[in-house]
């Protein structure tokens, strides 16, 4: 299975750390030194997750030279769907006119794009599907408590997409996904969640007043779980691909916190310049983060044919994943 094309989209509106200083008791210095984030993008009120996803999808299709009719599977990884149902993927299918595709969403928070990559890989490798569109898209601004400085400084909106197709059997270099690790630990559901709004706590005026329909996070617990699990997942993914850390040309990590990325680099003994970072511009865009970074790395020439690329993500669940792809 190969990645035939990538695309991404971020909304126009920029919200800087200086803007946040006017909303909550924080400073640019605190945010940047703890996270590496300078600014993030915020979608317009009428711009739903499917709009972000559709823009990114069109760019990926153009990049891969694929038409809407060719798509036979669309997977959208999101935790901020347009509606509980129908799926955001069905909205995207309609927008694209991709009527030969089956479309569904998956929920794995910030690990969603890598989960989607793995699901698509199985569909393609089994011969079941030929041309798959995977998208990571989130509009977290809609589920952010803009009065909570612990969380509102971290997140942003965006979407990234990739077109996946079967590997050309005549290509002498085995390209595509070389190995994958996927894991989750449901004992950690409470450390990062939106507690209200679902069947466990239907939203009422009272719990909406308490902002229980927004992101709640135990920052330090998330940080510790992220470092532990991502480091182990990277080591396993590298070993499963038959590689060593020094064989990795570029790491594209989840764009949550530069200190977590530094910890992974240190553990793997990867020079920090091998980590692709764009979180200073976009913050943490959840399911979109790796997908946007992959597209930017591809378009900026950071990846050459044959390079071994390490992708690693973690998020609510707790859910995490790592993949080695040969570009
Ligand atoms: N501005 C200023 N001060 C802030 C602040 C902000 N935006 N957010 C929190 N603080 C304060 C806290 O209230 C606390 O004050 P106190 O000591 O008076 O109680 C102090 O800063 C330290 O908070 P703490 O949570 O211990 O900071 P930290 O070093 O753990 O950094 C995070 C906080 C959120 C940056 C860090 O825990 C983190 O990155 N966690 C992972 C988050 C993540 O990646 N989430 C997404 C997962 S997909």
Boltz pocket constraint, residues with backbone or C-beta under 6 A from the ligand:
constraints:
  - pocket:
      binder: B
      contacts: [[A, 25], [A, 26], [A, 27], [A, 30], [A, 31], [A, 34], [A, 35], [A, 110], [A, 149], [A, 150], [A, 151], [A, 153], [A, 154], [A, 192], [A, 217], [A, 218], [A, 219], [A, 220], [A, 222], [A, 223], [A, 226], [A, 256], [A, 257], [A, 284], [A, 314], [A, 315], [A, 316]]
      max_distance: 6.0
